[in-house]
């Protein structure tokens, strides 16, 4: 743990004490029993990356260390106070708007923020209070109160407050030292949760950016292949629905979606004379067309984010009986996502108009799908697909 210094200013029996202290120096002053308690607190704080849980652990720990029965912890957000947790805990449905407060309405907290030092009220009932502070003191029946800054480097990121409700209480110097150590632990835990949240949001934002790019690629390819955007949308949605029905974990459905969206991305490498030919392809042209799954693999393998989605673009032309391409995979050698997609893709292709033929009727397409079960298609995928359409 890096050295962390504070400028300490606090009052005890009307004597002001000021000193520069490091985290390491503070820990040498704390008895083993209290250090053991702080270690447990640190372990609890490290057990979660949820900010609300961290704040609740923090304030309960602060009150518990001093044998107190009430406390609250505020974070600073854009110059305003946000009530993150209390002990006893707030009701689960406590309105968010009641958690917000103006820093200027709480002069004792404001002083903590500006001085970066604790503030102690020996008897809040006799102390000059703002209207907002009086509401808090009266509603919580507070007597002695200790306001303490949560410091991260040189910035105050919040304040925790502990107090008594039955009699006055003076905080000894070693208890103030405990507060400083706890402040460091809590501030670090808050910073870690905020960094984690930011990292998670960055991942989400990056994922959305990638997916938007894929949507763009897909539209360009659809236009080039004379396939409607509705076709791609349908096969993507049906594939995800069937994959979910067949037990593919929710965490993997994003890869399935991206794979379905990119299923023909390899056709970007097919010459227009072949790709856009309005008639049936010759044997030579068919061989060229059948290179598109391998081209898809080559494209996708260069992008780490998309690698888990490669199964559908690379393998959706394989057949259950081993007569497909490009590798003539058979049965369960074919990745499950590709087996599922093959049923959807063929059904939608048959029921859509193409330059060289009119769309089949739905009944004709379903009859073909049933006939090809165990030949072209994975039987369980056919069964689940038919049940899905009926349901």
ROTOR-923216 format. One record per residue (C-alpha): residue in one letter; x, y, z. Coordinates in steps of 0.25 Angstrom, whole numbers, padded with zeros to 4 digits, always signed. Layout:
<rs>
AXYZ...
</rs>
This chain:
<rs>
X+0000+0000+0000X+0006+0013-0004X+0009+0024+0007X-0003+0033+0008X-0002+0046+0016X-0012+0054+0023X-0012+0068+0029X-0019+0065+0042X-0027+0075+0050X-0037+0072+0061X-0042+0076+0075X-0042+0068+0087X-0046+0075+0100X-0044+0088+0093X-0030+0086+0090X-0026+0087+0075X-0016+0077+0069X-0009+0078+0056X+0001+0069+0049X+0005+0062+0037X+0003+0047+0037X+0005+0036+0028X-0003+0023+0027X+0008+0014+0031X+0011+0023+0044X-0004+0023+0047X-0004+0007+0047X+0007+0007+0057X-0001+0014+0067X-0013+0005+0066X-0014-0007+0076X-0015-0021+0070X-0029-0023+0073X-0034-0011+0065X-0024-0014+0054X-0030-0028+0053X-0044-0021+0052X-0039-0012+0041X-0033-0024+0033X-0047-0030+0034X-0053-0017+0029X-0043-0017+0017X-0046-0031+0014X-0061-0028+0014X-0059-0016+0005X-0051-0024-0005X-0062-0034-0006X-0071-0026-0015X-0070-0016-0027X-0084-0011-0025X-0084+0003-0020X-0096+0003-0011X-0091-0010-0004X-0077-0003-0002X-0084+0009+0005X-0093+0000+0013X-0081-0008+0018X-0073+0005+0021X-0083+0012+0029X-0087-0001+0037X-0072-0003+0040X-0070+0011+0044X-0081+0011+0054X-0077-0003+0059X-0063+0001+0061X-0067+0011+0072X-0079+0003+0077X-0089+0014+0072X-0103+0011+0067X-0105+0021+0056X-0097+0027+0044X-0098+0031+0030X-0089+0033+0018X-0090+0043+0007X-0082+0044-0006X-0079+0056-0014X-0085+0057-0028X-0084+0069-0036X-0083+0078-0024X-0096+0072-0017X-0097+0062-0006X-0103+0048-0009X-0107+0039+0003X-0101+0026-0001X-0104+0018+0012X-0108+0019+0026X-0108+0010+0039X-0119+0006+0042X-0120+0004+0027X-0130+0012+0019X-0142+0005+0014X-0140-0003+0000X-0150+0007-0007X-0145+0020-0001X-0147+0030-0012X-0134+0035-0019X-0139+0049-0019X-0138+0049-0004X-0124+0044-0004X-0119+0057-0011X-0115+0069-0003X-0108+0083-0006X-0095+0084+0001X-0097+0098+0004X-0109+0094+0013X-0100+0086+0022X-0089+0095+0027X-0083+0085+0036X-0081+0075+0024X-0077+0087+0016X-0066+0090+0026X-0061+0076+0025X-0060+0077+0010X-0053+0090+0010X-0043+0087+0021X-0041+0072+0018X-0042+0070+0033X-0052+0064+0043X-0062+0073+0050X-0067+0069+0064X-0080+0073+0071X-0080+0070+0085X-0095+0072+0087X-0103+0075+0074X-0115+0079+0082X-0108+0091+0087X-0100+0094+0074X-0104+0104+0063X-0110+0096+0052X-0115+0100+0038X-0130+0096+0036X-0126+0084+0028X-0116+0079+0038X-0127+0081+0049X-0136+0072+0042X-0125+0061+0041X-0121+0063+0056X-0136+0063+0061X-0140+0051+0052X-0128+0042+0056X-0128+0047+0071X-0114+0051+0069X-0105+0056+0081X-0090+0055+0079X-0086+0055+0064X-0073+0053+0057X-0072+0057+0042X-0060+0051+0035X-0055+0053+0021X-0053+0042+0011X-0040+0046+0004X-0034+0040-0009X-0021+0046-0011X-0024+0061-0008X-0038+0061-0012X-0050+0059-0003X-0060+0049-0010X-0070+0048+0002X-0072+0049+0017X-0076+0038+0027X-0083+0042+0039X-0085+0035+0052X-0092+0039+0065X-0098+0035+0078X-0113+0036+0081X-0113+0035+0096X-0102+0043+0102X-0090+0051+0099X-0077+0045+0094X-0063+0050+0093X-0054+0043+0082X-0040+0040+0087X-0028+0042+0078X-0026+0027+0075X-0041+0027+0070X-0038+0038+0061X-0026+0031+0056X-0035+0019+0053X-0045+0028+0046X-0033+0032+0037X-0029+0018+0034X-0044+0014+0031X-0045+0027+0022X-0033+0022+0014X-0039+0008+0012X-0053+0013+0009X-0048+0023-0001X-0039+0013-0008X-0051+0003-0009X-0060+0014-0015X-0050+0018-0025X-0048+0003-0029X-0063+0002-0031X-0064+0014-0039X-0052+0010-0048X-0059-0004-0050X-0072+0003-0053X-0065+0012-0063X-0057+0000-0069X-0070-0008-0071X-0077+0004-0078X-0065+0005-0087X-0067-0010-0091X-0082-0007-0093X-0079+0005-0102X-0068-0002-0110X-0077-0014-0112X-0088-0005-0117X-0078+0002-0126X-0074-0011-0132X-0088-0016-0134X-0092-0003-0141X-0080-0005-0150X-0085-0020-0153X-0099-0015-0156X-0093-0005-0166X-0084-0016-0172X-0097-0025-0173X-0105-0015-0180X-0094-0012-0191X-0093-0027-0193X-0108-0029-0194X-0108-0018-0205X-0097-0024-0212X-0103-0038-0212X-0117-0033-0215X-0122-0038-0202X-0132-0030-0194X-0129-0024-0180X-0141-0031-0175X-0135-0044-0179X-0123-0042-0170X-0131-0036-0159X-0141-0048-0159X-0130-0059-0159X-0122-0052-0148X-0135-0051-0139X-0139-0065-0142X-0125-0071-0140X-0124-0064-0126X-0138-0069-0122X-0135-0083-0126X-0121-0083-0120X-0127-0079-0107X-0138-0090-0108X-0128-0100-0110X-0120-0097-0098X-0109-0088-0103X-0105-0079-0090X-0110-0065-0090X-0095-0060-0089X-0092-0067-0103X-0104-0061-0110X-0097-0048-0113X-0087-0057-0121X-0098-0064-0128X-0105-0051-0132X-0092-0045-0138X-0089-0059-0145X-0103-0058-0151X-0101-0044-0155X-0088-0047-0162X-0092-0060-0168X-0088-0056-0182X-0077-0047-0179X-0068-0055-0187X-0076-0051-0200X-0068-0038-0199X-0057-0046-0206X-0066-0052-0217X-0065-0045-0231X-0078-0037-0235X-0079-0046-0248X-0081-0058-0239X-0088-0052-0227X-0099-0044-0235X-0101-0054-0246X-0116-0055-0249X-0115-0069-0253X-0111-0082-0247X-0096-0083-0245X-0087-0092-0253X-0079-0103-0247X-0066-0093-0247X-0074-0082-0242X-0080-0091-0231X-0066-0094-0226X-0062-0079-0226X-0075-0076-0217X-0072-0088-0208X-0059-0081-0204X-0067-0070-0196X-0067-0078-0183X-0052-0079-0183X-0051-0064-0187X-0060-0061-0175X-0051-0068-0165X-0039-0061-0171X-0046-0047-0168X-0052-0051-0155X-0039-0057-0149X-0032-0044-0150X-0042-0037-0140X-0041-0043-0126X-0055-0037-0122X-0061-0045-0133X-0054-0058-0132X-0064-0065-0123X-0075-0062-0134X-0067-0069-0145X-0075-0082-0145X-0087-0078-0153X-0080-0070-0164X-0069-0082-0165X-0078-0094-0163X-0093-0091-0167X-0091-0098-0181X-0087-0111-0174X-0097-0122-0174X-0101-0132-0164X-0098-0144-0173X-0084-0138-0177X-0087-0134-0191X-0086-0119-0188X-0074-0109-0190X-0063-0104-0188X-0058-0116-0179X-0069-0126-0180X-0071-0127-0165X-0081-0137-0161X-0091-0138-0149X-0086-0132-0136X-0073-0128-0143X-0081-0116-0147X-0082-0105-0137X-0096-0104-0130X-0098-0090-0134X-0095-0093-0149X-0105-0105-0148X-0116-0096-0143X-0113-0085-0153X-0114-0094-0165X-0128-0098-0163X-0132-0083-0161X-0124-0078-0173X-0129-0089-0183X-0144-0087-0178X-0143-0072-0180X-0136-0073-0193X-0146-0083-0199X-0158-0073-0195X-0151-0061-0201X-0151-0057-0215X-0137-0058-0222X-0133-0053-0236X-0133-0067-0242X-0146-0072-0235X-0159-0068-0228X-0161-0071-0213X-0166-0084-0208X-0179-0085-0200X-0177-0087-0186X-0183-0101-0186X-0173-0105-0197X-0161-0099-0190X-0165-0106-0177X-0167-0120-0184X-0153-0118-0190X-0147-0115-0176X-0154-0128-0170X-0149-0136-0182X-0135-0131-0180X-0135-0134-0165X-0123-0144-0163X-0117-0141-0176X-0115-0126-0178X-0120-0122-0164X-0117-0126-0150X-0130-0133-0146X-0131-0127-0132X-0130-0113-0138X-0141-0116-0148X-0150-0121-0137X-0148-0109-0128X-0150-0100-0140X-0163-0106-0144X-0168-0105-0130X-0164-0091-0129X-0172-0087-0141X-0184-0095-0136X-0183-0088-0122
</rs>
